[in-house]
Amino acid sequence: MKGRPLLPFAITAIIGILLMVALSFVGLDQRADREAGEEGDTGEEMVIDDPIVAGQELYTNSCVSCHGGNLEGGVGPALNALEGVYSAEEIVDIIHNGRGAMPAFSNLSDAEADAIAQYVLSQSQ
């Protein structure tokens, strides 16, 4: 190796390039599988028995990091005094489309966004 100091680096680079190509093909297969699964989606709306309980769980999973565990605010504004300020429909619109620094959560269904809105409004003081 004394006469060829670049050989280990060249071997490492070739192995890295081969790994990138191989992992790219794995990713393409996963993408095709995911798209095939979306095509089989029936488009049925999620049925929520108790919107307050479901909304609390969805809030905990999606909103608590910005709006706080007790809706007191943090990075995002406080949500504990929305009664009379926003209707459930307006909150659902904000969840889906975002507002200000809040990103849009278009991955939530209308039923899920409505459950979050119902939960937030039920906690308003």
N, CA, C and O atoms as a printed pandas DataFrame, in Angstrom:
     atom_number atom_name residue_name chain_id  residue_number  x_coord  y_coord  z_coord
0              1         N          MET        A               1    0.800   -1.184    0.000
1              2        CA          MET        A               1    0.000    0.000    0.000
2              3         C          MET        A               1    0.853    1.262    0.000
3              4         O          MET        A               1    0.326    2.352   -0.225
4              5         N          LYS        A               2    2.139    1.147    0.243
5              6        CA          LYS        A               2    2.975    2.334    0.288
6              7         C          LYS        A               2    3.050    3.020   -1.068
7              8         O          LYS        A               2    3.133    4.246   -1.140
8              9         N          GLY        A               3    3.023    2.260   -2.114
9             10        CA          GLY        A               3    3.145    2.845   -3.437
10            11         C          GLY        A               3    1.821    3.323   -4.012
11            12         O          GLY        A               3    1.815    4.082   -4.981
12            13         N          ARG        A               4    0.708    2.902   -3.443
13            14        CA          ARG        A               4   -0.617    3.267   -3.972
14            15         C          ARG        A               4   -1.513    3.776   -2.833
15            16         O          ARG        A               4   -2.387    3.043   -2.369
16            17         N          PRO        A               5   -1.313    4.996   -2.385
17            18        CA          PRO        A               5   -2.100    5.491   -1.248
18            19         C          PRO        A               5   -3.576    5.779   -1.598
19            20         O          PRO        A               5   -4.408    5.869   -0.696
20            21         N          LEU        A               6   -3.905    5.923   -2.881
21            22        CA          LEU        A               6   -5.286    6.222   -3.252
22            23         C          LEU        A               6   -6.147    4.978   -3.425
23            24         O          LEU        A               6   -7.369    5.082   -3.521
24            25         N          LEU        A               7   -5.529    3.812   -3.464
25            26        CA          LEU        A               7   -6.265    2.582   -3.697
26            27         C          LEU        A               7   -7.345    2.324   -2.637
27            28         O          LEU        A               7   -8.466    1.995   -3.023
28            29         N          PRO        A               8   -7.088    2.449   -1.345
29            30        CA          PRO        A               8   -8.163    2.231   -0.359
30            31         C          PRO        A               8   -9.323    3.217   -0.527
31            32         O          PRO        A               8  -10.484    2.851   -0.348
32            33         N          PHE        A               9   -9.005    4.451   -0.869
33            34        CA          PHE        A               9  -10.066    5.449   -1.064
34            35         C          PHE        A               9  -10.892    5.129   -2.308
35            36         O          PHE        A               9  -12.109    5.318   -2.309
36            37         N          ALA        A              10  -10.250    4.654   -3.346
37            38        CA          ALA        A              10  -10.962    4.296   -4.569
38            39         C          ALA        A              10  -11.886    3.103   -4.325
39            40         O          ALA        A              10  -13.018    3.075   -4.809
40            41         N          ILE        A              11  -11.400    2.131   -3.580
41            42        CA          ILE        A              11  -12.229    0.959   -3.263
42            43         C          ILE        A              11  -13.435    1.381   -2.422
43            44         O          ILE        A              11  -14.555    0.934   -2.668
44            45         N          THR        A              12  -13.203    2.233   -1.438
45            46        CA          THR        A              12  -14.302    2.731   -0.602
46            47         C          THR        A              12  -15.321    3.494   -1.438
47            48         O          THR        A              12  -16.525    3.338   -1.233
48            49         N          ALA        A              13  -14.857    4.315   -2.374
49            50        CA          ALA        A              13  -15.763    5.078   -3.230
50            51         C          ALA        A              13  -16.579    4.160   -4.125
51            52         O          ALA        A              13  -17.776    4.383   -4.303
52            53         N          ILE        A              14  -15.970    3.151   -4.683
53            54        CA          ILE        A              14  -16.684    2.212   -5.559
54            55         C          ILE        A              14  -17.739    1.448   -4.765
55            56         O          ILE        A              14  -18.861    1.275   -5.239
56            57         N          ILE        A              15  -17.394    0.989   -3.564
57            58        CA          ILE        A              15  -18.357    0.280   -2.718
58            59         C          ILE        A              15  -19.523    1.213   -2.368
59            60         O          ILE        A              15  -20.679    0.790   -2.388
60            61         N          GLY        A              16  -19.227    2.470   -2.049
61            62        CA          GLY        A              16  -20.274    3.438   -1.727
62            63         C          GLY        A              16  -21.208    3.678   -2.897
63            64         O          GLY        A              16  -22.423    3.745   -2.712
64            65         N          ILE        A              17  -20.671    3.806   -4.081
65            66        CA          ILE        A              17  -21.496    4.028   -5.277
66            67         C          ILE        A              17  -22.380    2.811   -5.535
67            68         O          ILE        A              17  -23.561    2.962   -5.851
68            69         N          LEU        A              18  -21.821    1.610   -5.405
69            70        CA          LEU        A              18  -22.618    0.395   -5.600
70            71         C          LEU        A              18  -23.745    0.289   -4.576
71            72         O          LEU        A              18  -24.851   -0.128   -4.917
72            73         N          LEU        A              19  -23.477    0.660   -3.331
73            74        CA          LEU        A              19  -24.508    0.645   -2.306
74            75         C          LEU        A              19  -25.616    1.655   -2.616
75            76         O          LEU        A              19  -26.795    1.355   -2.431
76            77         N          MET        A              20  -25.246    2.842   -3.083
77            78        CA          MET        A              20  -26.256    3.842   -3.430
78            79         C          MET        A              20  -27.153    3.354   -4.559
79            80         O          MET        A              20  -28.368    3.549   -4.509
80            81         N          VAL        A              21  -26.578    2.729   -5.568
81            82        CA          VAL        A              21  -27.369    2.220   -6.683
82            83         C          VAL        A              21  -28.302    1.105   -6.197
83            84         O          VAL        A              21  -29.483    1.086   -6.544
84            85         N          ALA        A              22  -27.773    0.186   -5.400
85            86        CA          ALA        A              22  -28.594   -0.920   -4.903
86            87         C          ALA        A              22  -29.736   -0.411   -4.035
87            88         O          ALA        A              22  -30.866   -0.877   -4.182
88            89         N          LEU        A              23  -29.471    0.534   -3.132
89            90        CA          LEU        A              23  -30.515    1.063   -2.264
90            91         C          LEU        A              23  -31.537    1.895   -3.045
91            92         O          LEU        A              23  -32.697    1.978   -2.643
92            93         N          SER        A              24  -31.127    2.499   -4.136
93            94        CA          SER        A              24  -32.069    3.230   -4.988
94            95         C          SER        A              24  -33.094    2.274   -5.582
95            96         O          SER        A              24  -34.281    2.596   -5.634
96            97         N          PHE        A              25  -32.653    1.107   -6.028
97            98        CA          PHE        A              25  -33.584    0.133   -6.578
98            99         C          PHE        A              25  -34.525   -0.404   -5.495
99           100         O          PHE        A              25  -35.698   -0.664   -5.766
100          101         N          VAL        A              26  -34.020   -0.568   -4.287
101          102        CA          VAL        A              26  -34.875   -0.992   -3.177
102          103         C          VAL        A              26  -35.942    0.068   -2.922
103          104         O          VAL        A              26  -37.110   -0.265   -2.716
104          105         N          GLY        A              27  -35.551    1.337   -2.934
105          106        CA          GLY        A              27  -36.506    2.418   -2.735
106          107         C          GLY        A              27  -37.550    2.483   -3.830
107          108         O          GLY        A              27  -38.715    2.771   -3.554
108          109         N          LEU        A              28  -37.157    2.223   -5.063
109          110        CA          LEU        A              28  -38.125    2.215   -6.164
110          111         C          LEU        A              28  -39.155    1.109   -5.978
111          112         O          LEU        A              28  -40.336    1.304   -6.263
112          113         N          ASP        A              29  -38.712   -0.053   -5.502
113          114        CA          ASP        A              29  -39.642   -1.147   -5.238
114          115         C          ASP        A              29  -40.618   -0.774   -4.125
115          116         O          ASP        A              29  -41.810   -1.066   -4.220
116          117         N          GLN        A              30  -40.121   -0.136   -3.078
117          118        CA          GLN        A              30  -40.990    0.270   -1.982
118          119         C          GLN        A              30  -41.991    1.320   -2.448
119          120         O          GLN        A              30  -43.152    1.294   -2.039
120          121         N          ARG        A              31  -41.557    2.228   -3.286
121          122        CA          ARG        A              31  -42.454    3.253   -3.819
122          123         C          ARG        A              31  -43.561    2.605   -4.654
123          124         O          ARG        A              31  -44.730    2.974   -4.533
124          125         N          ALA        A              32  -43.193    1.645   -5.496
125          126        CA          ALA        A              32  -44.189    0.965   -6.330
126          127         C          ALA        A              32  -45.184    0.210   -5.456
127          128         O          ALA        A              32  -46.381    0.210   -5.746
128          129         N          ASP        A              33  -44.709   -0.432   -4.393
129          130        CA          ASP        A              33  -45.601   -1.149   -3.484
130          131         C          ASP        A              33  -46.559   -0.192   -2.782
131          132         O          ASP        A              33  -47.743   -0.495   -2.633
132          133         N          ARG        A              34  -46.051    0.964   -2.351
133          134        CA          ARG        A              34  -46.885    1.941   -1.660
134          135         C          ARG        A              34  -47.946    2.500   -2.600
135          136         O          ARG        A              34  -49.102    2.653   -2.205
136          137         N          GLU        A              35  -47.566    2.807   -3.841
137          138        CA          GLU        A              35  -48.526    3.332   -4.806
138          139         C          GLU        A              35  -49.573    2.279   -5.162
139          140         O          GLU        A              35  -50.739    2.615   -5.371
140          141         N          ALA        A              36  -49.175    1.026   -5.232
141          142        CA          ALA        A              36  -50.135   -0.046   -5.502
142          143         C          ALA        A              36  -51.119   -0.170   -4.351
143          144         O          ALA        A              36  -52.298   -0.440   -4.579
144          145         N          GLY        A              37  -50.662    0.021   -3.122
145          146        CA          GLY        A              37  -51.535   -0.028   -1.958
146          147         C          GLY        A              37  -52.517    1.125   -1.934
147          148         O          GLY        A              37  -53.654    0.950   -1.496
148          149         N          GLU        A              38  -52.109    2.306   -2.395
149          150        CA          GLU        A              38  -53.001    3.460   -2.436
150          151         C          GLU        A              38  -54.082    3.282   -3.481
151          152         O          GLU        A              38  -55.198    3.769   -3.300
152          153         N          GLU        A              39  -53.776    2.592   -4.579
153          154        CA          GLU        A              39  -54.771    2.364   -5.608
154          155         C          GLU        A              39  -55.880    1.460   -5.097
155          156         O          GLU        A              39  -57.028    1.580   -5.526
156          157         N          GLY        A              40  -55.548    0.557   -4.186
157          158        CA          GLY        A              40  -56.534   -0.351   -3.634
158          159         C          GLY        A              40  -57.360    0.276   -2.525
159          160         O          GLY        A              40  -58.248   -0.378   -1.978
160          161         N          ASP        A              41  -57.090    1.533   -2.180
161          162        CA          ASP        A              41  -57.830    2.211   -1.136
162          163         C          ASP        A              41  -59.280    2.406   -1.566
163          164         O          ASP        A              41  -59.547    2.863   -2.678
164          165         N          THR        A              42  -60.194    2.066   -0.701
165          166        CA          THR        A              42  -61.606    2.155   -1.048
166          167         C          THR        A              42  -62.144    3.564   -0.907
167          168         O          THR        A              42  -63.227    3.861   -1.412
168          169         N          GLY        A              43  -61.418    4.433   -0.238
169          170        CA          GLY        A              43  -61.864    5.801   -0.067
170          171         C          GLY        A              43  -62.961    5.953    0.983
171          172         O          GLY        A              43  -63.608    6.998    1.045
172          173         N          GLU        A              44  -63.180    4.941    1.799
173          174        CA          GLU        A              44  -64.209    5.015    2.828
174          175         C          GLU        A              44  -63.769    5.986    3.914
175          176         O          GLU        A              44  -62.603    6.014    4.311
176          177         N          GLU        A              45  -64.710    6.769    4.380
177          178        CA          GLU        A              45  -64.457    7.736    5.438
178          179         C          GLU        A              45  -64.349    7.008    6.769
179          180         O          GLU        A              45  -65.109    6.078    7.037
180          181         N          MET        A              46  -63.426    7.423    7.582
181          182        CA          MET        A              46  -63.236    6.832    8.897
182          183         C          MET        A              46  -64.437    7.159    9.780
183          184         O          MET        A              46  -64.900    8.300    9.807
184          185         N          VAL        A              47  -64.940    6.158   10.501
185          186        CA          VAL        A              47  -66.072    6.358   11.393
186          187         C          VAL        A              47  -65.527    6.517   12.806
187          188         O          VAL        A              47  -64.787    5.668   13.302
188          189         N          ILE        A              48  -65.905    7.617   13.440
189          190        CA          ILE        A              48  -65.438    7.905   14.797
190          191         C          ILE        A              48  -66.646    7.887   15.719
191          192         O          ILE        A              48  -67.581    8.669   15.548
192          193         N          ASP        A              49  -66.621    6.979   16.710
193          194        CA          ASP        A              49  -67.743    6.850   17.638
194          195         C          ASP        A              49  -67.816    8.033   18.592
195          196         O          ASP        A              49  -68.874    8.646   18.732
196          197         N          ASP        A              50  -66.727    8.360   19.240
197          198        CA          ASP        A              50  -66.692    9.474   20.182
198          199         C          ASP        A              50  -65.654   10.483   19.704
199          200         O          ASP        A              50  -64.457   10.258   19.880
200          201         N          PRO        A              51  -66.088   11.598   19.098
201          202        CA          PRO        A              51  -65.132   12.543   18.523
202          203         C          PRO        A              51  -64.223   13.197   19.559
203          204         O          PRO        A              51  -63.096   13.571   19.235
204          205         N          ILE        A              52  -64.687   13.339   20.786
205          206        CA          ILE        A              52  -63.851   13.970   21.808
206          207         C          ILE        A              52  -62.674   13.070   22.164
207          208         O          ILE        A              52  -61.535   13.532   22.237
208          209         N          VAL        A              53  -62.945   11.793   22.385
209          210        CA          VAL        A              53  -61.881   10.843   22.726
210          211         C          VAL        A              53  -60.923   10.683   21.549
211          212         O          VAL        A              53  -59.706   10.718   21.727
212          213         N          ALA        A              54  -61.472   10.507   20.348
213          214        CA          ALA        A              54  -60.627   10.370   19.162
214          215         C          ALA        A              54  -59.852   11.653   18.915
215          216         O          ALA        A              54  -58.678   11.606   18.549
216          217         N          GLY        A              55  -60.492   12.794   19.109
217          218        CA          GLY        A              55  -59.826   14.085   18.918
218          219         C          GLY        A              55  -58.681   14.278   19.886
219          220         O          GLY        A              55  -57.644   14.830   19.519
220          221         N          GLN        A              56  -58.853   13.830   21.121
221          222        CA          GLN        A              56  -57.776   13.945   22.104
222          223         C          GLN        A              56  -56.575   13.103   21.683
223          224         O          GLN        A              56  -55.433   13.550   21.790
224          225         N          GLU        A              57  -56.827   11.899   21.209
225          226        CA          GLU        A              57  -55.734   11.033   20.762
226          227         C          GLU        A              57  -55.039   11.624   19.536
227          228         O          GLU        A              57  -53.811   11.639   19.459
228          229         N          LEU        A              58  -55.831   12.108   18.580
229          230        CA          LEU        A              58  -55.245   12.718   17.386
230          231         C          LEU        A              58  -54.479   13.989   17.740
231          232         O          LEU        A              58  -53.410   14.241   17.184
232          233         N          TYR        A              59  -55.013   14.787   18.656
233          234        CA          TYR        A              59  -54.330   15.992   19.115
234          235         C          TYR        A              59  -52.985   15.630   19.735
235          236         O          TYR        A              59  -51.973   16.275   19.462
236          237         N          THR        A              60  -52.983   14.594   20.569
237          238        CA          THR        A              60  -51.745   14.165   21.222
238          239         C          THR        A              60  -50.709   13.726   20.191
239          240         O          THR        A              60  -49.519   13.991   20.355
240          241         N          ASN        A              61  -51.155   13.061   19.136
241          242        CA          ASN        A              61  -50.232   12.564   18.119
242          243         C          ASN        A              61  -49.759   13.653   17.164
243          244         O          ASN        A              61  -48.638   13.572   16.663
244          245         N          SER        A              62  -50.573   14.664   16.899
245          246        CA          SER        A              62  -50.251   15.612   15.834
246          247         C          SER        A              62  -50.013   17.043   16.299
247          248         O          SER        A              62  -49.279   17.776   15.636
248          249         N          CYS        A              63  -50.600   17.466   17.404
249          250        CA          CYS        A              63  -50.638   18.888   17.722
250          251         C          CYS        A              63  -49.906   19.284   19.006
251          252         O          CYS        A              63  -49.501   20.436   19.163
252          253         N          VAL        A              64  -49.741   18.342   19.909
253          254        CA          VAL        A              64  -49.246   18.662   21.243
254          255         C          VAL        A              64  -47.836   19.259   21.223
255          256         O          VAL        A              64  -47.490   20.042   22.108
256          257         N          SER        A              65  -47.034   18.906   20.246
257          258        CA          SER        A              65  -45.658   19.409   20.220
258          259         C          SER        A              65  -45.605   20.920   20.016
259          260         O          SER        A              65  -44.662   21.564   20.475
260          261         N          CYS        A              66  -46.579   21.492   19.349
261          262        CA          CYS        A              66  -46.590   22.943   19.124
262          263         C          CYS        A              66  -47.576   23.678   20.041
263          264         O          CYS        A              66  -47.298   24.793   20.483
264          265         N          HIS        A              67  -48.718   23.057   20.324
265          266        CA          HIS        A              67  -49.769   23.753   21.071
266          267         C          HIS        A              67  -49.829   23.366   22.537
267          268         O          HIS        A              67  -50.656   23.904   23.273
268          269         N          GLY        A              68  -48.984   22.454   22.983
269          270        CA          GLY        A              68  -48.901   22.100   24.391
270          271         C          GLY        A              68  -49.879   21.026   24.810
271          272         O          GLY        A              68  -50.916   20.837   24.176
272          273         N          GLY        A              69  -49.551   20.332   25.867
273          274        CA          GLY        A              69  -50.366   19.241   26.366
274          275         C          GLY        A              69  -51.704   19.688   26.919
275          276         O          GLY        A              69  -52.671   18.927   26.880
276          277         N          ASN        A              70  -51.781   20.917   27.439
277          278        CA          ASN        A              70  -53.028   21.440   27.993
278          279         C          ASN        A              70  -53.600   22.545   27.110
279          280         O          ASN        A              70  -54.383   23.375   27.571
280          281         N          LEU        A              71  -53.203   22.551   25.837
281          282        CA          LEU        A              71  -53.644   23.544   24.855
282          283         C          LEU        A              71  -53.191   24.950   25.239
283          284         O          LEU        A              71  -53.770   25.937   24.784
284          285         N          GLU        A              72  -52.150   25.045   26.084
285          286        CA          GLU        A              72  -51.706   26.337   26.589
286          287         C          GLU        A              72  -50.820   27.094   25.612
287          288         O          GLU        A              72  -50.492   28.258   25.842
288          289         N          GLY        A              73  -50.439   26.451   24.540
289          290        CA          GLY        A              73  -49.557   27.102   23.569
290          291         C          GLY        A              73  -48.115   26.778   23.858
291          292         O          GLY        A              73  -47.785   26.157   24.868
292          293         N          GLY        A              74  -47.289   27.195   22.981
293          294        CA          GLY        A              74  -45.849   26.960   23.072
294          295         C          GLY        A              74  -45.264   27.585   21.833
295          296         O          GLY        A              74  -45.200   28.808   21.710
296          297         N          VAL        A              75  -44.837   26.741   20.913
297          298        CA          VAL        A              75  -44.389   27.223   19.610
298          299         C          VAL        A              75  -45.594   27.797   18.859
299          300         O          VAL        A              75  -45.495   28.831   18.197
300          301         N          GLY        A              76  -46.723   27.112   18.974
301          302        CA          GLY        A              76  -47.967   27.567   18.357
302          303         C          GLY        A              76  -48.812   28.309   19.378
303          304         O          GLY        A              76  -48.487   28.309   20.565
304          305         N          PRO        A              77  -49.891   28.940   18.933
305          306        CA          PRO        A              77  -50.732   29.701   19.865
306          307         C          PRO        A              77  -51.532   28.791   20.797
307          308         O          PRO        A              77  -51.705   27.601   20.538
308          309         N          ALA        A              78  -52.008   29.382   21.879
309          310        CA          ALA        A              78  -52.856   28.660   22.829
310          311         C          ALA        A              78  -54.191   28.340   22.157
311          312         O          ALA        A              78  -54.723   29.140   21.387
312          313         N          LEU        A              79  -54.714   27.163   22.462
313          314        CA          LEU        A              79  -55.984   26.732   21.897
314          315         C          LEU        A              79  -57.045   26.524   22.972
315          316         O          LEU        A              79  -58.084   25.919   22.708
316          317         N          ASN        A              80  -56.793   27.018   24.173
317          318        CA          ASN        A              80  -57.705   26.756   25.274
318          319         C          ASN        A              80  -58.786   27.821   25.430
319          320         O          ASN        A              80  -59.531   27.789   26.410
320          321         N          ALA        A              81  -58.893   28.759   24.499
321          322        CA          ALA        A              81  -59.932   29.789   24.581
322          323         C          ALA        A              81  -60.481   30.088   23.188
323          324         O          ALA        A              81  -60.551   31.245   22.775
324          325         N          LEU        A              82  -60.865   29.044   22.476
325          326        CA          LEU        A              82  -61.352   29.230   21.108
326          327         C          LEU        A              82  -62.874   29.297   21.014
327          328         O          LEU        A              82  -63.409   29.604   19.949
328          329         N          GLU        A              83  -63.574   29.015   22.103
329          330        CA          GLU        A              83  -65.038   29.043   22.094
330          331         C          GLU        A              83  -65.511   30.437   21.700
331          332         O          GLU        A              83  -65.165   31.423   22.351
332          333         N          GLY        A              84  -66.290   30.514   20.647
333          334        CA          GLY        A              84  -66.800   31.786   20.157
334          335         C          GLY        A              84  -65.856   32.508   19.214
335          336         O          GLY        A              84  -66.262   33.452   18.537
336          337         N          VAL        A              85  -64.601   32.078   19.160
337          338        CA          VAL        A              85  -63.636   32.695   18.252
338          339         C          VAL        A              85  -63.674   31.996   16.900
339          340         O          VAL        A              85  -63.751   32.650   15.860
340          341         N          TYR        A              86  -63.618   30.666   16.915
341          342        CA          TYR        A              86  -63.658   29.856   15.696
342          343         C          TYR        A              86  -64.749   28.802   15.819
343          344         O          TYR        A              86  -65.005   28.279   16.904
344          345         N          SER        A              87  -65.378   28.502   14.712
345          346        CA          SER        A              87  -66.328   27.388   14.678
346          347         C          SER        A              87  -65.551   26.114   14.370
347          348         O          SER        A              87  -64.375   26.169   14.009
348          349         N          ALA        A              88  -66.209   24.975   14.512
349          350        CA          ALA        A              88  -65.563   23.695   14.204
350          351         C          ALA        A              88  -65.145   23.649   12.740
351          352         O          ALA        A              88  -64.078   23.124   12.421
352          353         N          GLU        A              89  -65.966   24.191   11.847
353          354        CA          GLU        A              89  -65.641   24.194   10.418
354          355         C          GLU        A              89  -64.399   25.032   10.136
355          356         O          GLU        A              89  -63.566   24.659    9.310
356          357         N          GLU        A              90  -64.278   26.167   10.826
357          358        CA          GLU        A              90  -63.096   27.019   10.629
358          359         C          GLU        A              90  -61.831   26.323   11.141
359          360         O          GLU        A              90  -60.769   26.431   10.529
360          361         N          ILE        A              91  -61.946   25.622   12.244
361          362        CA          ILE        A              91  -60.793   24.893   12.785
362          363         C          ILE        A              91  -60.388   23.777   11.835
363          364         O          ILE        A              91  -59.198   23.564   11.602
364          365         N          VAL        A              92  -61.364   23.062   11.283
365          366        CA          VAL        A              92  -61.076   22.005   10.305
366          367         C          VAL        A              92  -60.360   22.601    9.097
367          368         O          VAL        A              92  -59.409   22.012    8.583
368          369         N          ASP        A              93  -60.814   23.767    8.642
369          370        CA          ASP        A              93  -60.164   24.436    7.507
370          371         C          ASP        A              93  -58.722   24.808    7.844
371          372         O          ASP        A              93  -57.831   24.642    7.011
372          373         N          ILE        A              94  -58.490   25.302    9.035
373          374        CA          ILE        A              94  -57.126   25.658    9.458
374          375         C          ILE        A              94  -56.253   24.413    9.529
375          376         O          ILE        A              94  -55.090   24.449    9.127
376          377         N          ILE        A              95  -56.804   23.307   10.037
377          378        CA          ILE        A              95  -56.037   22.061   10.125
378          379         C          ILE        A              95  -55.644   21.594    8.731
379          380         O          ILE        A              95  -54.492   21.222    8.508
380          381         N          HIS        A              96  -56.580   21.608    7.795
381          382        CA          HIS        A              96  -56.301   21.112    6.441
382          383         C          HIS        A              96  -55.411   22.046    5.631
383          384         O          HIS        A              96  -54.567   21.575    4.868
384          385         N          ASN        A              97  -55.578   23.350    5.776
385          386        CA          ASN        A              97  -54.874   24.300    4.916
386          387         C          ASN        A              97  -53.758   25.063    5.609
387          388         O          ASN        A              97  -52.955   25.717    4.944
388          389         N          GLY        A              98  -53.694   24.993    6.919
389          390        CA          GLY        A              98  -52.681   25.727    7.653
390          391         C          GLY        A              98  -53.038   27.195    7.737
391          392         O          GLY        A              98  -53.943   27.668    7.049
392          393         N          ARG        A              99  -52.318   27.913    8.590
393          394        CA          ARG        A              99  -52.509   29.350    8.713
394          395         C          ARG        A              99  -51.271   29.913    9.401
395          396         O          ARG        A              99  -50.809   29.389   10.414
396          397         N          GLY        A             100  -50.752   30.979    8.834
397          398        CA          GLY        A             100  -49.552   31.582    9.411
398          399         C          GLY        A             100  -48.397   30.591    9.371
399          400         O          GLY        A             100  -48.061   30.063    8.311
400          401         N          ALA        A             101  -47.793   30.339   10.524
401          402        CA          ALA        A             101  -46.664   29.412   10.602
402          403         C          ALA        A             101  -47.110   27.959   10.727
403          404         O          ALA        A             101  -46.286   27.046   10.651
404          405         N          MET        A             102  -48.419   27.740   10.918
405          406        CA          MET        A             102  -48.907   26.368   11.059
406          407         C          MET        A             102  -48.951   25.689    9.698
407          408         O          MET        A             102  -49.522   26.230    8.751
408          409         N          PRO        A             103  -48.352   24.507    9.596
409          410        CA          PRO        A             103  -48.397   23.784    8.317
410          411         C          PRO        A             103  -49.761   23.142    8.100
411          412         O          PRO        A             103  -50.519   22.934    9.047
412          413         N          ALA        A             104  -50.060   22.835    6.859
413          414        CA          ALA        A             104  -51.291   22.133    6.516
414          415         C          ALA        A             104  -51.138   20.654    6.857
415          416         O          ALA        A             104  -50.093   20.053    6.605
416          417         N          PHE        A             105  -52.177   20.083    7.426
417          418        CA          PHE        A             105  -52.201   18.655    7.730
418          419         C          PHE        A             105  -53.203   17.989    6.795
419          420         O          PHE        A             105  -54.273   17.556    7.220
420          421         N          SER        A             106  -52.845   17.915    5.531
421          422        CA          SER        A             106  -53.748   17.345    4.529
422          423         C          SER        A             106  -53.825   15.822    4.622
423          424         O          SER        A             106  -54.663   15.205    3.964
424          425         N          ASN        A             107  -52.959   15.213    5.432
425          426        CA          ASN        A             107  -53.002   13.755    5.588
426          427         C          ASN        A             107  -54.120   13.308    6.525
427          428         O          ASN        A             107  -54.419   12.116    6.593
428          429         N          LEU        A             108  -54.740   14.234    7.244
429          430        CA          LEU        A             108  -55.851   13.891    8.125
430          431         C          LEU        A             108  -57.152   13.929    7.337
431          432         O          LEU        A             108  -57.356   14.817    6.509
432          433         N          SER        A             109  -58.026   12.974    7.591
433          434        CA          SER        A             109  -59.329   12.959    6.933
434          435         C          SER        A             109  -60.211   14.053    7.538
435          436         O          SER        A             109  -59.879   14.633    8.572
436          437         N          ASP        A             110  -61.323   14.321    6.885
437          438        CA          ASP        A             110  -62.261   15.306    7.413
438          439         C          ASP        A             110  -62.781   14.888    8.782
439          440         O          ASP        A             110  -62.940   15.727    9.669
440          441         N          ALA        A             111  -63.046   13.598    8.958
441          442        CA          ALA        A             111  -63.545   13.098   10.242
442          443         C          ALA        A             111  -62.494   13.281   11.338
443          444         O          ALA        A             111  -62.837   13.642   12.464
444          445         N          GLU        A             112  -61.228   13.038   11.025
445          446        CA          GLU        A             112  -60.161   13.203   12.015
446          447         C          GLU        A             112  -59.979   14.676   12.372
447          448         O          GLU        A             112  -59.850   15.019   13.547
448          449         N          ALA        A             113  -59.968   15.549   11.363
449          450        CA          ALA        A             113  -59.827   16.980   11.621
450          451         C          ALA        A             113  -61.010   17.494   12.426
451          452         O          ALA        A             113  -60.832   18.322   13.320
452          453         N          ASP        A             114  -62.221   17.017   12.127
453          454        CA          ASP        A             114  -63.397   17.423   12.876
454          455         C          ASP        A             114  -63.319   16.934   14.323
455          456         O          ASP        A             114  -63.736   17.644   15.238
456          457         N          ALA        A             115  -62.788   15.729   14.536
457          458        CA          ALA        A             115  -62.632   15.209   15.897
458          459         C          ALA        A             115  -61.666   16.087   16.689
459          460         O          ALA        A             115  -61.907   16.372   17.862
460          461         N          ILE        A             116  -60.580   16.515   16.056
461          462        CA          ILE        A             116  -59.638   17.417   16.737
462          463         C          ILE        A             116  -60.336   18.730   17.067
463          464         O          ILE        A             116  -60.183   19.252   18.171
464          465         N          ALA        A             117  -61.106   19.271   16.114
465          466        CA          ALA        A             117  -61.819   20.525   16.341
466          467         C          ALA        A             117  -62.806   20.382   17.504
467          468         O          ALA        A             117  -62.897   21.268   18.354
468          469         N          GLN        A             118  -63.541   19.273   17.542
469          470        CA          GLN        A             118  -64.496   19.050   18.621
470          471         C          GLN        A             118  -63.785   18.957   19.968
471          472         O          GLN        A             118  -64.259   19.496   20.968
472          473         N          TYR        A             119  -62.644   18.270   19.985
473          474        CA          TYR        A             119  -61.881   18.153   21.229
474          475         C          TYR        A             119  -61.393   19.512   21.695
475          476         O          TYR        A             119  -61.540   19.859   22.867
476          477         N          VAL        A             120  -60.808   20.292   20.779
477          478        CA          VAL        A             120  -60.261   21.606   21.132
478          479         C          VAL        A             120  -61.382   22.514   21.645
479          480         O          VAL        A             120  -61.208   23.207   22.648
480          481         N          LEU        A             121  -62.515   22.512   20.969
481          482        CA          LEU        A             121  -63.633   23.348   21.420
482          483         C          LEU        A             121  -64.199   22.875   22.749
483          484         O          LEU        A             121  -64.669   23.689   23.544
484          485         N          SER        A             122  -64.162   21.573   23.003
485          486        CA          SER        A             122  -64.675   21.073   24.291
486          487         C          SER        A             122  -63.762   21.451   25.437
487          488         O          SER        A             122  -64.199   21.475   26.587
488          489         N          GLN        A             123  -62.511   21.744   25.153
489          490        CA          GLN        A             123  -61.548   22.108   26.199
490          491         C          GLN        A             123  -61.459   23.614   26.409
491          492         O          GLN        A             123  -60.771   24.070   27.322
492          493         N          SER        A             124  -62.148   24.395   25.573
493          494        CA          SER        A             124  -62.097   25.854   25.702
494          495         C          SER        A             124  -62.777   26.298   26.992
495          496         O          SER        A             124  -63.763   25.711   27.436
496          497         N          GLN        A             125  -62.224   27.337   27.566
497          498        CA          GLN        A             125  -62.759   27.821   28.841
498          499         C          GLN        A             125  -63.468   29.136   28.660
499          500         O          GLN        A             125  -63.983   29.697   29.627
